[in-house]
Amino acid sequence: MSIKNYFRGSDYFNQPQELENLTPEKLTALKEKYPVIDVRTGFEYRHGHIKGAIPYKLGKEDEIEKKFPKDEPIILICKTGHRSRAAANRLVRKGYKKLYHLEGGMDKWRKENFPVEK
């Protein structure tokens, strides 16, 4: 599926009720408790990610659904927070009830000098 068709006529960038914004500090506190899924491209992931983050680029929500139960929280991250919000919308439509995302994405994470792994 092309990115153009992925977003066509959709509200994927709206904040779903099931999605809670996290600051880098809050994410640090929760990342040992819940899986962190990085929805950026492989290139972006290889050039720096949060330790323990699992790469599933945007559009791979079917694969996420196969691996992670819908009744357990998931943390989503991307570069700026837009793609993680889009992924959250897709996951909510698949039945996920509690999702988190890093508001401001990896850009904010880096700006606030949180650790990055390569």
PyMOL commands that set and color helices and strands:
alter all, ss='L'
color gray80, all
select helices_A, chain A and resi 3-7+24-30+42-46+61-67+82-93+105-111
alter helices_A, ss='H'
color red, helices_A
select strands_A, chain A and resi 19-22+36-38+54-55+74-77+99-102
alter strands_A, ss='S'
color yellow, strands_A
deselect
rebuild
show_as cartoon
